[in-house]
Amino acid sequence: MKIIQLDKNHPLISEQLTAKGFVVEEDHSSTYDEVLEKIEDYEGIIIRSRIPLDKNFLTKASHLKFIARVGAGMENIDTETAGNLGIKLINSPEGNRDSVAEHVVGMLLILMNRLFIASNEVKNGIWKREENRGDELLGKTFGIIGYGNMGKATAKRLSGFGVEVIFYDILPNLYDEFATQVSLEELQKRADILSLHIPLTEQTHYLIDEEFISKMENNFYFVNTARGKNLKTKALVQAIESGKVLGACLDVLEYEKSSFENLETENQDLKYLLDSEKVIVTPHIGGWTHQSKEKLAQVIVDKILGDFKN
């Protein structure tokens, strides 16, 4: 089986698949059109986010048997067309769920305890204690939307912090020893912290907007390590200004490029978030640890070998 890898990943992917008799070619620079010209030669594609695999692309890939996405989200793939063409879709959310969960907890602790602000002040000769009084996780209700790999890992990490974890998911009966499943209405009524762990779909685009925020009964902290467009940024800015949102931890932004490699646009709402002491922003690195790079790759290899024997 001939495979093309369109993004740089951990070398174990090529090494292990080659050892099993697969032919793996690397192409990390060709454009969409350049890859399209030769895609008929391949039976497998391994990607991250650099090139969108739309209907036109998949229709041209006449010998394609699988697409493996090194990561969780599949929004850069026309999954409906892939399904209609019988193309197997593989992803690896198991590989970076732990790094995402740790990122969530880390950002919250930094934000709620003003650690970054206080550290910078001291480094600049400013010594403030009362102004940097923190807010504890202990005793709060932590609300999760989406209880898949990332949501479950986050709930597990929180088990020692003395918080009550509740979650909403469109699938039933997902509760476990770390979290209780509730309706969306109950989550909006009870949560002191809201964390997103959902894919980007038509249903979840701008899920968090003015209307959603208005239904949150408590003033709350907001965390997004899912997808930038799950959140309507303008609504978040208004909620921070009004005090409804106490602070926000954002690893993803509405204004990211589809490849997640940089920002596509800048505006006043983004500037507000970047200038605010109530907001922590990181460059889509929630799942980006040394360990997750290897684990993501290994999950992909194991799934390919499990589904396809060369």
MARVO-857766 format. One record per residue (C-alpha): x, y, z; residue in three letters. Coordinates in nm, 4 decimals, padded with zeros to 6 digits. Layout:
BEGIN
<atom><x>X</x><y>Y</y><z>Z</z><r>ALA</r></atom>
...
This chain:
BEGIN
<atom><x>00.0000</x><y>00.0000</y><z>00.0000</z><r>MET</r></atom>
<atom><x>00.1330</x><y>00.3412</y><z>-00.1000</z><r>LYS</r></atom>
<atom><x>00.0819</x><y>00.6241</y><z>00.1509</z><r>ILE</r></atom>
<atom><x>00.1537</x><y>00.9971</y><z>00.1309</z><r>ILE</r></atom>
<atom><x>00.2193</x><y>01.1969</y><z>00.4488</z><r>GLN</r></atom>
<atom><x>00.1339</x><y>01.5635</y><z>00.3927</z><r>LEU</r></atom>
<atom><x>00.2531</x><y>01.7078</y><z>00.7263</z><r>ASP</r></atom>
<atom><x>00.5548</x><y>01.6632</y><z>00.9489</z><r>LYS</r></atom>
<atom><x>00.4834</x><y>01.4129</y><z>01.2243</z><r>ASN</r></atom>
<atom><x>00.6829</x><y>01.1934</y><z>01.4594</z><r>HIS</r></atom>
<atom><x>00.9228</x><y>00.9768</y><z>01.2519</z><r>PRO</r></atom>
<atom><x>00.7871</x><y>00.6589</y><z>01.4078</z><r>LEU</r></atom>
<atom><x>00.4955</x><y>00.6731</y><z>01.1626</z><r>ILE</r></atom>
<atom><x>00.7166</x><y>00.6257</y><z>00.8588</z><r>SER</r></atom>
<atom><x>00.9548</x><y>00.3935</y><z>01.0394</z><r>GLU</r></atom>
<atom><x>00.6925</x><y>00.1510</y><z>01.1683</z><r>GLN</r></atom>
<atom><x>00.4734</x><y>00.1492</y><z>00.8580</z><r>LEU</r></atom>
<atom><x>00.7742</x><y>00.1010</y><z>00.6307</z><r>THR</r></atom>
<atom><x>00.8873</x><y>-00.1891</y><z>00.8485</z><r>ALA</r></atom>
<atom><x>00.5484</x><y>-00.3507</y><z>00.7852</z><r>LYS</r></atom>
<atom><x>00.5878</x><y>-00.3222</y><z>00.4088</z><r>GLY</r></atom>
<atom><x>00.3999</x><y>00.0019</y><z>00.3402</z><r>PHE</r></atom>
<atom><x>00.5526</x><y>00.2592</y><z>00.1043</z><r>VAL</r></atom>
<atom><x>00.5412</x><y>00.5976</y><z>00.2801</z><r>VAL</r></atom>
<atom><x>00.6261</x><y>00.9129</y><z>00.0851</z><r>GLU</r></atom>
<atom><x>00.6724</x><y>01.2481</y><z>00.2563</z><r>GLU</r></atom>
<atom><x>00.5470</x><y>01.5726</y><z>00.0998</z><r>ASP</r></atom>
<atom><x>00.5306</x><y>01.8638</y><z>00.3408</z><r>HIS</r></atom>
<atom><x>00.5479</x><y>02.1501</y><z>00.0911</z><r>SER</r></atom>
<atom><x>00.3331</x><y>02.0829</y><z>-00.2168</z><r>SER</r></atom>
<atom><x>00.0228</x><y>02.2950</y><z>-00.2581</z><r>THR</r></atom>
<atom><x>-00.3320</x><y>02.1636</y><z>-00.2790</z><r>TYR</r></atom>
<atom><x>-00.3187</x><y>02.1671</y><z>-00.6605</z><r>ASP</r></atom>
<atom><x>00.0204</x><y>01.9972</y><z>-00.6722</z><r>GLU</r></atom>
<atom><x>-00.0944</x><y>01.7166</y><z>-00.4438</z><r>VAL</r></atom>
<atom><x>-00.4171</x><y>01.6851</y><z>-00.6422</z><r>LEU</r></atom>
<atom><x>-00.2208</x><y>01.6110</y><z>-00.9604</z><r>GLU</r></atom>
<atom><x>-00.0661</x><y>01.2965</y><z>-00.8106</z><r>LYS</r></atom>
<atom><x>-00.3197</x><y>01.1804</y><z>-00.5511</z><r>ILE</r></atom>
<atom><x>-00.4447</x><y>00.8981</y><z>-00.7746</z><r>GLU</r></atom>
<atom><x>-00.1179</x><y>00.7169</y><z>-00.7027</z><r>ASP</r></atom>
<atom><x>-00.1915</x><y>00.6700</y><z>-00.3322</z><r>TYR</r></atom>
<atom><x>-00.4112</x><y>00.4411</y><z>-00.1236</z><r>GLU</r></atom>
<atom><x>-00.3591</x><y>00.6239</y><z>00.2051</z><r>GLY</r></atom>
<atom><x>-00.3142</x><y>00.9822</y><z>00.3260</z><r>ILE</r></atom>
<atom><x>-00.1750</x><y>01.0924</y><z>00.6615</z><r>ILE</r></atom>
<atom><x>-00.2450</x><y>01.4571</y><z>00.7469</z><r>ILE</r></atom>
<atom><x>-00.2750</x><y>01.7130</y><z>01.0227</z><r>ARG</r></atom>
<atom><x>-00.4351</x><y>02.0353</y><z>00.8961</z><r>SER</r></atom>
<atom><x>-00.2232</x><y>02.1827</y><z>00.6163</z><r>ARG</r></atom>
<atom><x>-00.4362</x><y>02.0782</y><z>00.3164</z><r>ILE</r></atom>
<atom><x>-00.8174</x><y>02.0554</y><z>00.3107</z><r>PRO</r></atom>
<atom><x>-00.9494</x><y>01.7291</y><z>00.1715</z><r>LEU</r></atom>
<atom><x>-01.2696</x><y>01.8516</y><z>00.0065</z><r>ASP</r></atom>
<atom><x>-01.5106</x><y>01.6818</y><z>-00.2328</z><r>LYS</r></atom>
<atom><x>-01.3053</x><y>01.7762</y><z>-00.5370</z><r>ASN</r></atom>
<atom><x>-00.9904</x><y>01.6295</y><z>-00.3813</z><r>PHE</r></atom>
<atom><x>-01.1515</x><y>01.3077</y><z>-00.2625</z><r>LEU</r></atom>
<atom><x>-01.3268</x><y>01.2462</y><z>-00.5934</z><r>THR</r></atom>
<atom><x>-00.9918</x><y>01.2689</y><z>-00.7712</z><r>LYS</r></atom>
<atom><x>-00.8316</x><y>01.0267</y><z>-00.5223</z><r>ALA</r></atom>
<atom><x>-00.9737</x><y>00.7237</y><z>-00.6968</z><r>SER</r></atom>
<atom><x>-00.7586</x><y>00.4614</y><z>-00.5196</z><r>HIS</r></atom>
<atom><x>-00.7810</x><y>00.6062</y><z>-00.1707</z><r>LEU</r></atom>
<atom><x>-00.8653</x><y>00.3565</y><z>00.1038</z><r>LYS</r></atom>
<atom><x>-00.8043</x><y>00.5650</y><z>00.4164</z><r>PHE</r></atom>
<atom><x>-00.7336</x><y>00.9101</y><z>00.5552</z><r>ILE</r></atom>
<atom><x>-00.5507</x><y>00.9258</y><z>00.8884</z><r>ALA</r></atom>
<atom><x>-00.5684</x><y>01.2570</y><z>01.0756</z><r>ARG</r></atom>
<atom><x>-00.2943</x><y>01.2940</y><z>01.3372</z><r>VAL</r></atom>
<atom><x>-00.5116</x><y>01.4637</y><z>01.5973</z><r>GLY</r></atom>
<atom><x>-00.8772</x><y>01.4765</y><z>01.6932</z><r>ALA</r></atom>
<atom><x>-01.0680</x><y>01.7207</y><z>01.4717</z><r>GLY</r></atom>
<atom><x>-01.1847</x><y>01.6141</y><z>01.1253</z><r>MET</r></atom>
<atom><x>-01.3268</x><y>01.9454</y><z>01.0039</z><r>GLU</r></atom>
<atom><x>-01.0718</x><y>01.9820</y><z>00.7235</z><r>ASN</r></atom>
<atom><x>-01.2041</x><y>01.6597</y><z>00.5671</z><r>ILE</r></atom>
<atom><x>-01.5311</x><y>01.6263</y><z>00.3743</z><r>ASP</r></atom>
<atom><x>-01.6388</x><y>01.3322</y><z>00.5866</z><r>THR</r></atom>
<atom><x>-01.9685</x><y>01.2846</y><z>00.4038</z><r>GLU</r></atom>
<atom><x>-01.7990</x><y>01.2441</y><z>00.0664</z><r>THR</r></atom>
<atom><x>-01.5354</x><y>01.0196</y><z>00.2202</z><r>ALA</r></atom>
<atom><x>-01.8083</x><y>00.7978</y><z>00.3617</z><r>GLY</r></atom>
<atom><x>-01.9915</x><y>00.7839</y><z>00.0302</z><r>ASN</r></atom>
<atom><x>-01.6694</x><y>00.6795</y><z>-00.1424</z><r>LEU</r></atom>
<atom><x>-01.5947</x><y>00.4098</y><z>00.1145</z><r>GLY</r></atom>
<atom><x>-01.2827</x><y>00.5839</y><z>00.2453</z><r>ILE</r></atom>
<atom><x>-01.1938</x><y>00.4834</y><z>00.6009</z><r>LYS</r></atom>
<atom><x>-01.1435</x><y>00.7796</y><z>00.8372</z><r>LEU</r></atom>
<atom><x>-00.8933</x><y>00.7485</y><z>01.1221</z><r>ILE</r></atom>
<atom><x>-00.8015</x><y>00.9994</y><z>01.3920</z><r>ASN</r></atom>
<atom><x>-00.6155</x><y>00.9889</y><z>01.7231</z><r>SER</r></atom>
<atom><x>-00.7834</x><y>01.1845</y><z>02.0045</z><r>PRO</r></atom>
<atom><x>-00.6470</x><y>00.9293</y><z>02.2508</z><r>GLU</r></atom>
<atom><x>-00.2976</x><y>01.0587</y><z>02.1782</z><r>GLY</r></atom>
<atom><x>-00.3300</x><y>01.4140</y><z>02.3114</z><r>ASN</r></atom>
<atom><x>-00.6193</x><y>01.3943</y><z>02.5568</z><r>ARG</r></atom>
<atom><x>-00.3831</x><y>01.4036</y><z>02.8560</z><r>ASP</r></atom>
<atom><x>-00.1940</x><y>01.7094</y><z>02.7340</z><r>SER</r></atom>
<atom><x>-00.5218</x><y>01.8932</y><z>02.6654</z><r>VAL</r></atom>
<atom><x>-00.6511</x><y>01.8092</y><z>03.0128</z><r>ALA</r></atom>
<atom><x>-00.3328</x><y>01.9347</y><z>03.1789</z><r>GLU</r></atom>
<atom><x>-00.3461</x><y>02.2505</y><z>02.9658</z><r>HIS</r></atom>
<atom><x>-00.7007</x><y>02.3218</y><z>03.0849</z><r>VAL</r></atom>
<atom><x>-00.6056</x><y>02.2888</y><z>03.4509</z><r>VAL</r></atom>
<atom><x>-00.2825</x><y>02.4811</y><z>03.4032</z><r>GLY</r></atom>
<atom><x>-00.4483</x><y>02.7772</y><z>03.2332</z><r>MET</r></atom>
<atom><x>-00.7212</x><y>02.7940</y><z>03.4973</z><r>LEU</r></atom>
<atom><x>-00.4754</x><y>02.7907</y><z>03.7872</z><r>LEU</r></atom>
<atom><x>-00.2699</x><y>03.0662</y><z>03.6248</z><r>ILE</r></atom>
<atom><x>-00.5776</x><y>03.2783</y><z>03.5520</z><r>LEU</r></atom>
<atom><x>-00.7644</x><y>03.2322</y><z>03.8804</z><r>MET</r></atom>
<atom><x>-00.4533</x><y>03.2873</y><z>04.0936</z><r>ASN</r></atom>
<atom><x>-00.3151</x><y>03.5727</y><z>03.8794</z><r>ARG</r></atom>
<atom><x>00.0185</x><y>03.3901</y><z>03.8625</z><r>LEU</r></atom>
<atom><x>00.1390</x><y>03.5315</y><z>03.5322</z><r>PHE</r></atom>
<atom><x>00.0370</x><y>03.8863</y><z>03.6258</z><r>ILE</r></atom>
<atom><x>00.1930</x><y>03.8712</y><z>03.9733</z><r>ALA</r></atom>
<atom><x>00.5150</x><y>03.7185</y><z>03.8414</z><r>SER</r></atom>
<atom><x>00.5566</x><y>03.9900</y><z>03.5773</z><r>ASN</r></atom>
<atom><x>00.4879</x><y>04.2596</y><z>03.8372</z><r>GLU</r></atom>
<atom><x>00.7515</x><y>04.1294</y><z>04.0763</z><r>VAL</r></atom>
<atom><x>01.0035</x><y>04.0998</y><z>03.7931</z><r>LYS</r></atom>
<atom><x>00.9408</x><y>04.4670</y><z>03.7238</z><r>ASN</r></atom>
<atom><x>00.9842</x><y>04.5732</y><z>04.0861</z><r>GLY</r></atom>
<atom><x>00.6125</x><y>04.5840</y><z>04.1711</z><r>ILE</r></atom>
<atom><x>00.5064</x><y>04.4068</y><z>04.4923</z><r>TRP</r></atom>
<atom><x>00.1279</x><y>04.3718</y><z>04.5256</z><r>LYS</r></atom>
<atom><x>-00.0400</x><y>04.1212</y><z>04.7545</z><r>ARG</r></atom>
<atom><x>-00.4015</x><y>04.2218</y><z>04.8091</z><r>GLU</r></atom>
<atom><x>-00.4444</x><y>04.3109</y><z>04.4414</z><r>GLU</r></atom>
<atom><x>-00.3295</x><y>03.9611</y><z>04.3470</z><r>ASN</r></atom>
<atom><x>-00.5562</x><y>03.7678</y><z>04.5833</z><r>ARG</r></atom>
<atom><x>-00.6608</x><y>03.4485</y><z>04.4017</z><r>GLY</r></atom>
<atom><x>-00.9780</x><y>03.2472</y><z>04.3571</z><r>ASP</r></atom>
<atom><x>-00.9832</x><y>02.8748</y><z>04.4483</z><r>GLU</r></atom>
<atom><x>-01.1099</x><y>02.5868</y><z>04.2391</z><r>LEU</r></atom>
<atom><x>-01.2156</x><y>02.4085</y><z>04.5589</z><r>LEU</r></atom>
<atom><x>-01.5920</x><y>02.4015</y><z>04.6015</z><r>GLY</r></atom>
<atom><x>-01.6784</x><y>02.5140</y><z>04.2498</z><r>LYS</r></atom>
<atom><x>-01.8932</x><y>02.3327</y><z>03.9950</z><r>THR</r></atom>
<atom><x>-01.7003</x><y>02.2589</y><z>03.6775</z><r>PHE</r></atom>
<atom><x>-01.9175</x><y>02.2215</y><z>03.3671</z><r>GLY</r></atom>
<atom><x>-01.7927</x><y>02.0343</y><z>03.0609</z><r>ILE</r></atom>
<atom><x>-01.9609</x><y>02.0330</y><z>02.7211</z><r>ILE</r></atom>
<atom><x>-01.8532</x><y>01.7250</y><z>02.5271</z><r>GLY</r></atom>
<atom><x>-01.7551</x><y>01.4128</y><z>02.7198</z><r>TYR</r></atom>
<atom><x>-01.5310</x><y>01.2322</y><z>02.4759</z><r>GLY</r></atom>
<atom><x>-01.1593</x><y>01.1690</y><z>02.5140</z><r>ASN</r></atom>
<atom><x>-01.0710</x><y>01.5292</y><z>02.6066</z><r>MET</r></atom>
<atom><x>-01.3660</x><y>01.5888</y><z>02.8366</z><r>GLY</r></atom>
<atom><x>-01.3119</x><y>01.2649</y><z>03.0274</z><r>LYS</r></atom>
<atom><x>-00.9395</x><y>01.3294</y><z>03.0690</z><r>ALA</r></atom>
<atom><x>-01.0134</x><y>01.6778</y><z>03.2009</z><r>THR</r></atom>
<atom><x>-01.2658</x><y>01.5459</y><z>03.4530</z><r>ALA</r></atom>
<atom><x>-01.0124</x><y>01.2871</y><z>03.5714</z><r>LYS</r></atom>
<atom><x>-00.7463</x><y>01.5560</y><z>03.6253</z><r>ARG</r></atom>
<atom><x>-00.9914</x><y>01.7583</y><z>03.8336</z><r>LEU</r></atom>
<atom><x>-01.0739</x><y>01.4697</y><z>04.0685</z><r>SER</r></atom>
<atom><x>-00.8223</x><y>01.5862</y><z>04.3266</z><r>GLY</r></atom>
<atom><x>-00.9201</x><y>01.9541</y><z>04.3280</z><r>PHE</r></atom>
<atom><x>-01.2413</x><y>01.9276</y><z>04.5279</z><r>GLY</r></atom>
<atom><x>-01.4659</x><y>02.0457</y><z>04.2459</z><r>VAL</r></atom>
<atom><x>-01.7963</x><y>01.8933</y><z>04.1390</z><r>GLU</r></atom>
<atom><x>-01.7726</x><y>01.8009</y><z>03.7722</z><r>VAL</r></atom>
<atom><x>-02.0873</x><y>01.7895</y><z>03.5609</z><r>ILE</r></atom>
<atom><x>-02.1135</x><y>01.7522</y><z>03.1853</z><r>PHE</r></atom>
<atom><x>-02.3493</x><y>01.7711</y><z>02.8909</z><r>TYR</r></atom>
<atom><x>-02.3163</x><y>01.5520</y><z>02.5829</z><r>ASP</r></atom>
<atom><x>-02.5519</x><y>01.4678</y><z>02.2967</z><r>ILE</r></atom>
<atom><x>-02.4914</x><y>01.0973</y><z>02.3659</z><r>LEU</r></atom>
<atom><x>-02.6611</x><y>00.9377</y><z>02.6688</z><r>PRO</r></atom>
<atom><x>-02.5186</x><y>00.7375</y><z>02.9599</z><r>ASN</r></atom>
<atom><x>-02.1582</x><y>00.8608</y><z>02.9510</z><r>LEU</r></atom>
<atom><x>-02.1272</x><y>00.9314</y><z>03.3253</z><r>TYR</r></atom>
<atom><x>-01.8428</x><y>00.7761</y><z>03.5225</z><r>ASP</r></atom>
<atom><x>-01.6748</x><y>00.8087</y><z>03.8619</z><r>GLU</r></atom>
<atom><x>-01.5291</x><y>01.1475</y><z>03.7653</z><r>PHE</r></atom>
<atom><x>-01.8364</x><y>01.3359</y><z>03.6397</z><r>ALA</r></atom>
<atom><x>-02.2165</x><y>01.3404</y><z>03.6376</z><r>THR</r></atom>
<atom><x>-02.4142</x><y>01.3798</y><z>03.3161</z><r>GLN</r></atom>
<atom><x>-02.6795</x><y>01.6534</y><z>03.3218</z><r>VAL</r></atom>
<atom><x>-02.9019</x><y>01.8392</y><z>03.0783</z><r>SER</r></atom>
<atom><x>-02.7682</x><y>02.1517</y><z>02.9104</z><r>LEU</r></atom>
<atom><x>-03.0183</x><y>02.3557</y><z>03.1104</z><r>GLU</r></atom>
<atom><x>-02.8908</x><y>02.2158</y><z>03.4405</z><r>GLU</r></atom>
<atom><x>-02.5319</x><y>02.2797</y><z>03.3387</z><r>LEU</r></atom>
<atom><x>-02.6173</x><y>02.6412</y><z>03.2576</z><r>GLN</r></atom>
<atom><x>-02.7887</x><y>02.6736</y><z>03.5954</z><r>LYS</r></atom>
<atom><x>-02.5090</x><y>02.5297</y><z>03.8089</z><r>ARG</r></atom>
<atom><x>-02.1669</x><y>02.5740</y><z>03.6443</z><r>ALA</r></atom>
<atom><x>-01.9089</x><y>02.8165</y><z>03.7850</z><r>ASP</r></atom>
<atom><x>-01.6603</x><y>02.7155</y><z>03.5141</z><r>ILE</r></atom>
<atom><x>-01.7421</x><y>02.6149</y><z>03.1571</z><r>LEU</r></atom>
<atom><x>-01.4981</x><y>02.4118</y><z>02.9436</z><r>SER</r></atom>
<atom><x>-01.5555</x><y>02.3108</y><z>02.5799</z><r>LEU</r></atom>
<atom><x>-01.4448</x><y>01.9730</y><z>02.4421</z><r>HIS</r></atom>
<atom><x>-01.6458</x><y>01.9434</y><z>02.1210</z><r>ILE</r></atom>
<atom><x>-01.5787</x><y>01.9172</y><z>01.7472</z><r>PRO</r></atom>
<atom><x>-01.6650</x><y>02.1953</y><z>01.5040</z><r>LEU</r></atom>
<atom><x>-01.9887</x><y>02.1122</y><z>01.3219</z><r>THR</r></atom>
<atom><x>-02.2870</x><y>02.3061</y><z>01.1916</z><r>GLU</r></atom>
<atom><x>-02.4516</x><y>02.2472</y><z>01.5293</z><r>GLN</r></atom>
<atom><x>-02.1529</x><y>02.3625</y><z>01.7377</z><r>THR</r></atom>
<atom><x>-02.0489</x><y>02.6645</y><z>01.5289</z><r>HIS</r></atom>
<atom><x>-02.0983</x><y>02.9657</y><z>01.7596</z><r>TYR</r></atom>
<atom><x>-02.2509</x><y>02.7377</y><z>02.0240</z><r>LEU</r></atom>
<atom><x>-02.1321</x><y>02.9871</y><z>02.2827</z><r>ILE</r></atom>
<atom><x>-02.3006</x><y>03.3117</y><z>02.1809</z><r>ASP</r></atom>
<atom><x>-02.4959</x><y>03.5917</y><z>02.3489</z><r>GLU</r></atom>
<atom><x>-02.8012</x><y>03.3725</y><z>02.4021</z><r>GLU</r></atom>
<atom><x>-02.6034</x><y>03.0853</y><z>02.5556</z><r>PHE</r></atom>
<atom><x>-02.4146</x><y>03.3167</y><z>02.7897</z><r>ILE</r></atom>
<atom><x>-02.7363</x><y>03.4880</y><z>02.8987</z><r>SER</r></atom>
<atom><x>-02.8686</x><y>03.1484</y><z>03.0140</z><r>LYS</r></atom>
<atom><x>-02.5704</x><y>03.0893</y><z>03.2446</z><r>MET</r></atom>
<atom><x>-02.7075</x><y>03.1584</y><z>03.5925</z><r>GLU</r></atom>
<atom><x>-02.3726</x><y>03.2179</y><z>03.7645</z><r>ASN</r></atom>
<atom><x>-02.0921</x><y>03.4486</y><z>03.6701</z><r>ASN</r></atom>
<atom><x>-01.8361</x><y>03.2038</y><z>03.5351</z><r>PHE</r></atom>
<atom><x>-01.4898</x><y>03.1303</y><z>03.4013</z><r>TYR</r></atom>
<atom><x>-01.4711</x><y>03.0107</y><z>03.0406</z><r>PHE</r></atom>
<atom><x>-01.2192</x><y>02.7690</y><z>02.8878</z><r>VAL</r></atom>
<atom><x>-01.1903</x><y>02.6751</y><z>02.5204</z><r>ASN</r></atom>
<atom><x>-00.9388</x><y>02.4155</y><z>02.4018</z><r>THR</r></atom>
<atom><x>-01.1735</x><y>02.2801</y><z>02.1318</z><r>ALA</r></atom>
<atom><x>-01.2169</x><y>02.4965</y><z>01.8204</z><r>ARG</r></atom>
<atom><x>-01.2118</x><y>02.8734</y><z>01.7896</z><r>GLY</r></atom>
<atom><x>-01.5372</x><y>02.8943</y><z>01.5987</z><r>LYS</r></atom>
<atom><x>-01.7264</x><y>02.7124</y><z>01.8762</z><r>ASN</r></atom>
<atom><x>-01.7235</x><y>03.0575</y><z>02.0373</z><r>LEU</r></atom>
<atom><x>-01.8602</x><y>03.3870</y><z>01.9080</z><r>LYS</r></atom>
<atom><x>-01.5762</x><y>03.6136</y><z>02.0163</z><r>THR</r></atom>
<atom><x>-01.7803</x><y>03.9329</y><z>02.0265</z><r>LYS</r></atom>
<atom><x>-02.0216</x><y>03.7687</y><z>02.2711</z><r>ALA</r></atom>
<atom><x>-01.7316</x><y>03.6735</y><z>02.4994</z><r>LEU</r></atom>
<atom><x>-01.5904</x><y>04.0260</y><z>02.4922</z><r>VAL</r></atom>
<atom><x>-01.9285</x><y>04.1717</y><z>02.5879</z><r>GLN</r></atom>
<atom><x>-01.9639</x><y>03.9167</y><z>02.8692</z><r>ALA</r></atom>
<atom><x>-01.6193</x><y>03.9991</y><z>03.0110</z><r>ILE</r></atom>
<atom><x>-01.6973</x><y>04.3703</y><z>02.9966</z><r>GLU</r></atom>
<atom><x>-02.0270</x><y>04.3164</y><z>03.1822</z><r>SER</r></atom>
<atom><x>-01.8684</x><y>04.0876</y><z>03.4426</z><r>GLY</r></atom>
<atom><x>-02.0753</x><y>03.7840</y><z>03.3440</z><r>LYS</r></atom>
<atom><x>-01.7545</x><y>03.6065</y><z>03.2406</z><r>VAL</r></atom>
<atom><x>-01.4986</x><y>03.6428</y><z>03.5195</z><r>LEU</r></atom>
<atom><x>-01.2106</x><y>03.5361</y><z>03.2980</z><r>GLY</r></atom>
<atom><x>-01.1307</x><y>03.3274</y><z>02.9926</z><r>ALA</r></atom>
<atom><x>-00.8657</x><y>03.0719</y><z>02.8965</z><r>CYS</r></atom>
<atom><x>-00.8409</x><y>03.0407</y><z>02.5191</z><r>LEU</r></atom>
<atom><x>-00.6107</x><y>02.7985</y><z>02.3423</z><r>ASP</r></atom>
<atom><x>-00.8064</x><y>02.8406</y><z>02.0184</z><r>VAL</r></atom>
<atom><x>-00.9371</x><y>03.1507</y><z>01.8442</z><r>LEU</r></atom>
<atom><x>-01.2127</x><y>03.2242</y><z>01.5976</z><r>GLU</r></atom>
<atom><x>-00.9571</x><y>03.4064</y><z>01.3836</z><r>TYR</r></atom>
<atom><x>-00.7093</x><y>03.1204</y><z>01.3322</z><r>GLU</r></atom>
<atom><x>-00.6166</x><y>03.0000</y><z>00.9873</z><r>LYS</r></atom>
<atom><x>-00.7656</x><y>02.6630</y><z>00.8942</z><r>SER</r></atom>
<atom><x>-00.4176</x><y>02.5124</y><z>00.9311</z><r>SER</r></atom>
<atom><x>-00.3998</x><y>02.6519</y><z>01.2896</z><r>PHE</r></atom>
<atom><x>-00.0512</x><y>02.7826</y><z>01.2109</z><r>GLU</r></atom>
<atom><x>-00.1270</x><y>03.1528</y><z>01.2559</z><r>ASN</r></atom>
<atom><x>-00.3993</x><y>03.4134</y><z>01.2800</z><r>LEU</r></atom>
<atom><x>-00.6019</x><y>03.4816</y><z>00.9679</z><r>GLU</r></atom>
<atom><x>-00.7403</x><y>03.8167</y><z>01.0740</z><r>THR</r></atom>
<atom><x>-00.7145</x><y>04.0724</y><z>01.3519</z><r>GLU</r></atom>
<atom><x>-00.9843</x><y>04.3070</y><z>01.4825</z><r>ASN</r></atom>
<atom><x>-01.0916</x><y>04.5011</y><z>01.7901</z><r>GLN</r></atom>
<atom><x>-01.2434</x><y>04.1984</y><z>01.9632</z><r>ASP</r></atom>
<atom><x>-00.9181</x><y>04.0068</y><z>01.9309</z><r>LEU</r></atom>
<atom><x>-00.7208</x><y>04.3100</y><z>02.0475</z><r>LYS</r></atom>
<atom><x>-00.9440</x><y>04.3313</y><z>02.3546</z><r>TYR</r></atom>
<atom><x>-00.8729</x><y>03.9682</y><z>02.4453</z><r>LEU</r></atom>
<atom><x>-00.4985</x><y>04.0079</y><z>02.3933</z><r>LEU</r></atom>
<atom><x>-00.4874</x><y>04.3227</y><z>02.6084</z><r>ASP</r></atom>
<atom><x>-00.7114</x><y>04.1976</y><z>02.8902</z><r>SER</r></atom>
<atom><x>-00.5713</x><y>04.0802</y><z>03.2248</z><r>GLU</r></atom>
<atom><x>-00.8794</x><y>03.8578</y><z>03.2496</z><r>LYS</r></atom>
<atom><x>-00.7817</x><y>03.6484</y><z>02.9477</z><r>VAL</r></atom>
<atom><x>-00.5072</x><y>03.3945</y><z>02.8861</z><r>ILE</r></atom>
<atom><x>-00.4402</x><y>03.3118</y><z>02.5201</z><r>VAL</r></atom>
<atom><x>-00.2135</x><y>03.0342</y><z>02.3940</z><r>THR</r></atom>
<atom><x>-00.1358</x><y>02.9452</y><z>02.0280</z><r>PRO</r></atom>
<atom><x>-00.3364</x><y>02.6207</y><z>01.9876</z><r>HIS</r></atom>
<atom><x>-00.0882</x><y>02.4163</y><z>02.1903</z><r>ILE</r></atom>
<atom><x>-00.3248</x><y>02.2376</y><z>02.4291</z><r>GLY</r></atom>
<atom><x>-00.2460</x><y>01.9034</y><z>02.2701</z><r>GLY</r></atom>
<atom><x>00.1118</x><y>01.9972</y><z>02.1896</z><r>TRP</r></atom>
<atom><x>00.3545</x><y>01.8250</y><z>02.4262</z><r>THR</r></atom>
<atom><x>00.6640</x><y>01.6160</y><z>02.3561</z><r>HIS</r></atom>
<atom><x>00.4778</x><y>01.3147</y><z>02.4860</z><r>GLN</r></atom>
<atom><x>00.1616</x><y>01.3737</y><z>02.2845</z><r>SER</r></atom>
<atom><x>00.3568</x><y>01.4043</y><z>01.9595</z><r>LYS</r></atom>
<atom><x>00.4743</x><y>01.0470</y><z>02.0010</z><r>GLU</r></atom>
<atom><x>00.1433</x><y>00.9162</y><z>02.1364</z><r>LYS</r></atom>
<atom><x>-00.0582</x><y>01.0716</y><z>01.8527</z><r>LEU</r></atom>
<atom><x>00.1696</x><y>00.9070</y><z>01.5980</z><r>ALA</r></atom>
<atom><x>00.1602</x><y>00.5689</y><z>01.7696</z><r>GLN</r></atom>
<atom><x>-00.2194</x><y>00.5675</y><z>01.7849</z><r>VAL</r></atom>
<atom><x>-00.2335</x><y>00.6395</y><z>01.4111</z><r>ILE</r></atom>
<atom><x>00.0099</x><y>00.3594</y><z>01.3299</z><r>VAL</r></atom>
<atom><x>-00.1738</x><y>00.1106</y><z>01.5492</z><r>ASP</r></atom>
<atom><x>-00.5085</x><y>00.1947</y><z>01.3893</z><r>LYS</r></atom>
<atom><x>-00.3726</x><y>00.1727</y><z>01.0343</z><r>ILE</r></atom>
<atom><x>-00.2127</x><y>-00.1636</y><z>01.1075</z><r>LEU</r></atom>
<atom><x>-00.5297</x><y>-00.2814</y><z>01.2765</z><r>GLY</r></atom>
<atom><x>-00.7455</x><y>-00.1971</y><z>00.9744</z><r>ASP</r></atom>
<atom><x>-00.5092</x><y>-00.2663</y><z>00.6863</z><r>PHE</r></atom>
<atom><x>-00.2718</x><y>-00.5557</y><z>00.6377</z><r>LYS</r></atom>
<atom><x>-00.0136</x><y>-00.4855</y><z>00.3706</z><r>ASN</r></atom>
